[in-house]
Amino acid sequence: MDLMTPGIISIIFNGGYLAVCIFLLYLIYELKKRHERIDEKIDTLEKEKISKDEFYRSVSGWREEINILHKKIDDLKDLIIKERLK
């Protein structure tokens, strides 16, 4: 239900203090639900994150493999150049 419909606004304005109090309680309730959902998402993200050390260990392994591949490509290039010069 859209809270900004003219019917809801007129009920709040014409309903007096009771209507305003009920509306404010509803807003507080909705904000509390949103806050709880955000807290749950934050908890989930904190559980799933990895430390910087773990990240660097996993990336450094890739870097080593890339360096090995780079050396093999350089060796192959040198071999091709030597064969062409003969």
N, C-alpha and C positions, 0 to 999 in steps of 0.2 A: 504494500500500500504506500502510495506516495504521500509524504507528510505535508507537502506544499499544495495540496488540492484546496480549492476555495472552501469546500465543506468542512474540512478539518480545521482550517484557520478560523472560520466563523464559529465553530463549536468551542474552540479554545477561547476566543474573545468574548463570546456570549455566555460561556459556561461558568465564569467566575473563577474564584481561587481553586476550587476543587479540580476543575478541568486543567488549569495551569499546573497544579501539583501533579496530577496524573500524567500530563504530557512530559513534565520534567523527569518524573520517575522513569517513564518509558525511555527517554533519552539517556539517562544514566545507565539503565539496564542494557541498552544497545551498545553504549560505549564500553561497558564492562565486558560484554561478549566479544567485541572487536579486540579489546586489550588482551583477553585470554587467548584468542586465536593468534595474535601477533606473538605472544609469549611462547606458544607452542611451536610456531615457525622458527623463532629464534633458538629454542632448545634443539630442534631438529638440525638446524644449520650448525650449531656448536658441536653436536655429536658427530656430524659428518665431515667436519673440517679436518685437514691434516696440518701437521706442524711444518714450519719452514725447513727444518732439517730433513723431514721425510720428503718434502717436495724437491729439495736440492739433491738428495740421494737419487731419487728417481730420474731427475733431469740429467744429473751428471753421468749416469749410466748411458743415457742416450748420447750425450756429448762424446763419451769415449768411443761408442760405436761409430759415430759420425767421423771422428778423427781417424779411426782405423780404416774406414771406407775411403776417406780422403787420401790417406797414405797409399792405399792400394791403387786408386785412380792415378795418383802421381807416378807410382812405379810403372803402371801400364803405359802411361804417356811417355815416360822415359824410354821404356822398351820399344815402343813404336817409333820414336825418334831415332834411336840407335839403329833399328832395322832399316829405316828409310835412308840413313846416311851411308849404309854399306853398299 
